[in-house]
Amino acid sequence: GTLLAVDSQTGAEMWRYLCRGPIGQPCVAFGDAIVFSNEADQVVAVDALTGKFKWQYKGDTPEEYTLRGHAGVTVDNDLIFTGFSNGTLVALRKDTGSVAWSTSLKGEADRFMDVDATPIVVDDRVYASSSSGGVYALDKATGLVRWRVPFYDVAQPTSTGNVGGLATDGKVIYVSVADLGTYAIDLAGNVLWRVGAKEGGEPAQPVVWNELLLYSLARDGVFVADRRTGETLEYFDPGDGISAAPTITGDGRMFVMSNRGILYSFDLE
């Protein structure tokens, strides 16, 4: 993977940093540093001006097959939160990359336990998910698990539970899971609603906009739902599915890229 810095005015390359694995999530800037994760279970911090190496943390990668994708990094005060393919959520000290705490989220599984969704922070808790364990709420300072909501559907016992991502409006956690659908879970761990997505394909990260929740499925397309009830209000399938998460501007225009590489724009107002 390559992290590239370019001049915002001219597009001229300022520096590049090469790492071992593909970079599939956005990098995050803090102070004079840029931090990012990659599919090789690495978290790397580099100097924002020069691209020079600052520190690296390497998580343990299972010998067995893992699910495609990886978690991004979330920076909150002095800590960086991210997950790894071995089912572990880790809090790193942002100045040194040393471990503040580490918690296993793999549940009872011995494979496909990946923590591939980027964690989110609300107040004093961090919310994360693993494909085998479900959604977790943890104490931000200690990593102590406060509650867990497992993923399971008796009609689909073999689903991997591959998680497209987490989103929040500050009061509810939204998570999209392959085959099992999209969940709304309050901050106390109660499931408010679930909308199924059997054979809809891999989900992307859901997006909250005003009273709407938008989510896409690799085979089925993009859905616009009432985030209070999960009811589908609008639906668009270009014919070949949508794997990318939608992007929404401040004035309510949604952009989404189809799997055929066609960019679509919609007015949500």
Residue pairs with C-beta under 8 A, 6 or more apart in sequence:
1 18
1 19
1 20
1 21
1 22
1 23
1 38
1 39
2 16
2 17
2 18
2 19
2 23
3 16
3 17
3 19
3 23
3 27
3 34
3 36
3 46
3 51
4 13
4 15
4 16
5 13
5 14
5 15
5 16
5 34
5 48
5 51
6 12
6 13
6 14
7 13
7 14
14 51
15 50
15 51
16 51
17 44
17 46
17 51
17 53
19 38
19 40
19 42
19 44
20 38
20 40
20 42
21 38
21 39
21 40
21 41
21 42
21 70
22 38
22 39
23 36
23 37
23 38
23 39
24 38
24 39
24 69
24 70
25 36
25 37
25 70
25 71
25 72
25 73
25 118
26 36
26 72
27 34
27 35
27 36
27 73
28 34
28 35
28 36
28 72
28 73
28 74
28 75
28 80
29 48
30 75
30 94
31 48
32 47
32 48
32 49
33 45
33 46
33 47
33 48
33 54
33 94
34 45
34 46
34 47
34 48
35 43
35 44
35 45
35 46
35 73
35 75
35 80
35 94
36 43
36 44
36 72
36 73
37 43
37 44
37 70
37 71
37 72
37 73
37 82
38 44
38 70
39 69
39 70
40 58
40 61
41 58
41 59
41 60
41 61
41 70
41 84
41 85
41 86
42 56
42 57
42 58
42 59
43 56
43 57
43 59
43 73
43 80
43 82
43 92
43 97
44 53
44 55
44 56
45 53
45 54
45 55
45 56
45 94
45 97
46 52
46 53
46 54
47 53
47 54
54 97
55 96
55 97
56 97
57 90
57 92
57 97
57 99
59 84
59 85
59 86
59 88
59 90
60 84
60 86
60 88
61 84
61 85
61 86
62 85
62 86
62 111
62 113
64 110
64 111
65 111
65 112
66 85
66 112
66 114
67 85
67 112
67 114
67 116
67 131
67 160
67 162
69 114
69 116
69 162
70 84
70 85
70 114
70 116
71 82
71 83
71 84
71 115
71 116
71 117
71 118
71 119
71 128
72 82
72 118
73 80
73 81
73 82
73 118
74 80
74 81
74 82
74 118
74 119
74 120
74 121
74 126
75 81
75 94
76 121
76 126
76 140
78 93
78 94
78 95
79 91
79 92
79 93
79 94
79 100
79 140
80 91
80 92
80 93
80 94
81 89
81 90
81 91
81 92
81 119
81 121
81 126
81 128
82 89
82 90
82 92
82 118
82 119
83 89
83 90
83 105
83 114
83 115
83 116
83 117
83 118
83 119
83 128
83 130
84 90
84 114
84 115
85 113
85 114
85 115
85 116
86 106
86 113
87 104
87 105
87 106
87 107
87 109
87 113
87 114
87 115
87 130
87 132
87 133
88 102
88 103
88 104
88 105
88 106
88 115
89 102
89 103
89 105
89 115
89 119
89 126
89 128
89 136
89 138
89 143
90 99
90 101
90 102
90 103
91 99
91 100
91 101
91 102
91 126
91 140
91 143
92 98
92 99
92 100
93 99
93 100
100 143
101 142
101 143
102 143
103 138
103 143
103 144
103 145
105 113
105 115
105 128
105 129
105 130
105 133
105 136
106 113
106 130
106 132
106 133
107 113
107 130
107 132
107 133
107 134
107 148
107 150
108 132
109 132
109 133
111 132
112 131
112 132
112 160
112 161
112 162
113 130
113 131
113 132
113 133
114 130
114 131
114 162
115 128
115 129
115 130
115 131
116 131
116 162
116 163
117 128
117 129
117 163
117 164
117 165
117 166
117 175
117 205
118 165
118 166
118 205
119 126
119 127
119 128
119 166
120 126
120 127
120 128
120 166
120 167
120 168
120 173
121 127
121 140
122 168
122 170
122 187
124 139
124 140
124 141
125 137
125 138
125 139
125 140
125 146
125 187
126 137
126 138
126 139
126 140
127 135
127 136
127 137
127 138
127 166
127 168
127 173
128 135
128 136
128 138
128 166
129 135
129 136
129 163
129 166
129 175
130 136
130 163
131 151
131 160
131 161
131 162
131 163
132 161
133 148
133 150
134 148
134 149
134 150
134 151
134 161
135 148
135 149
135 151
135 166
135 173
135 175
135 183
135 185
136 145
136 147
136 148
137 145
137 146
137 147
137 148
137 187
137 189
138 144
138 145
138 146
139 146
146 189
147 188
147 189
148 189
149 183
149 185
149 189
149 191
151 159
151 161
151 177
151 180
152 180
153 159
153 179
153 180
153 196
156 179
156 180
156 198
159 177
159 178
159 179
159 180
160 178
161 177
161 178
161 180
162 177
162 178
162 202
162 203
163 175
163 176
163 177
163 178
163 203
164 175
164 176
164 177
164 178
164 202
164 203
164 204
164 205
164 206
164 215
164 245
165 175
165 176
165 203
165 204
165 205
165 206
165 245
166 173
166 174
166 175
166 205
166 206
167 173
167 174
167 175
167 205
167 206
167 207
167 208
167 213
168 174
168 208
169 208
169 227
171 186
171 187
172 184
172 185
172 186
172 187
172 192
172 227
173 183
173 184
173 185
173 186
173 187
174 182
174 183
174 184
174 185
174 206
174 208
174 213
174 215
174 227
175 182
175 183
175 185
175 206
176 182
176 183
176 197
176 203
176 204
176 205
176 206
176 215
176 217
177 183
177 197
177 203
178 197
178 201
178 202
178 203
179 197
179 198
179 199
179 200
180 194
180 196
180 197
181 194
181 195
181 196
181 197
181 198
182 194
182 195
182 197
182 203
182 206
182 213
182 215
182 225
182 230
183 191
183 193
183 194
184 191
184 192
184 193
184 194
184 213
184 227
184 230
185 191
185 192
186 192
193 229
193 230
194 230
195 225
195 230
195 232
197 203
197 217
197 220
199 219
200 217
200 218
200 219
200 220
201 217
201 218
201 219
201 220
201 241
201 243
202 217
202 218
202 243
203 215
203 216
203 217
203 218
204 215
204 216
204 217
204 218
204 242
204 243
204 244
204 245
204 246
205 215
205 245
206 213
206 214
206 215
206 245
207 213
207 214
207 215
207 245
207 246
207 247
207 248
208 227
209 248
209 252
209 254
209 268
210 252
211 226
211 227
211 228
212 224
212 225
212 226
212 227
212 233
212 268
213 224
213 225
213 226
213 227
213 230
214 222
214 223
214 224
214 225
214 246
214 248
214 254
215 222
215 223
215 225
215 245
216 222
216 223
216 242
216 243
216 244
216 245
216 246
216 256
217 223
217 241
217 242
218 241
218 242
218 243
218 259
219 241
220 237
220 241
220 242
221 235
221 236
221 237
221 238
221 241
221 242
222 235
222 236
222 237
222 242
222 246
222 256
223 232
223 234
223 235
224 232
224 233
224 234
224 235
224 268
225 231
225 232
225 233
226 233
236 256
236 264
236 266
238 258
238 259
238 260
238 262
238 264
239 258
239 260
240 258
240 259
240 260
241 258
241 259
242 256
242 257
242 258
242 259
243 259
244 256
244 257
246 254
246 255
246 256
247 254
247 255
247 256
248 254
248 255
248 268
249 255
251 269
252 267
252 268
252 269
253 265
253 266
253 267
253 268
254 265
254 266
254 267
254 268
255 263
255 264
255 265
256 263
256 264
256 266
257 263
257 264
258 264
